[in-house]
Amino acid sequence: MSEQVAREVSVHGTVQGVGFRYYTAAEADRLGVHGWVRNEPDGSVTAHIEGTLAQVNAMLAWLAVGSRWARVTHVETKVVAVGGHRSFRITG
């Protein structure tokens, strides 16, 4: 099994009210990453992503573009500890 890594990502732009969390969850399932995604009060979306480096990098690339209706202006990413998530869920 490949080493697991984790990233916390803050996505800014038009990412609320456009189904961004649901598309993020679908892409996470497709890529096989685990973690969560939630809306933030400032209009951004935060996601915690865990998987292999290749899986996480693929998810980060997707988040930088987002879904068809989203308009991502910038993404902030930081390395965080792996939490051992076993699925991907929308938390808020």
Phi, psi and omega in degrees: 000137180286152179298139179270143176232163179220147177222144170253132189234132173248119184252126183245155180127209175271088185232002173244144180081010181233015179076017186302316181297321181291319176293324177297315179298320179295319179292321177300316178298318180298320182275344180082024176267159181239164178140220183203167175217143179209154172282149176246154181301333181279003179095355177272176175234135177249139177227144172248121187240130176230142177168195175290163179303318179297316179296314181295318178298321177296319179293320178297321177297319178295315181299329180293339179253314178081191181283173183304323185265350179281155172231093182280126179262323174197159183230134174248131184233137174224149177284132178227171180287145175291130183259355179078027178298146181246001179205180176238131183222159174268123185253348180176000000 
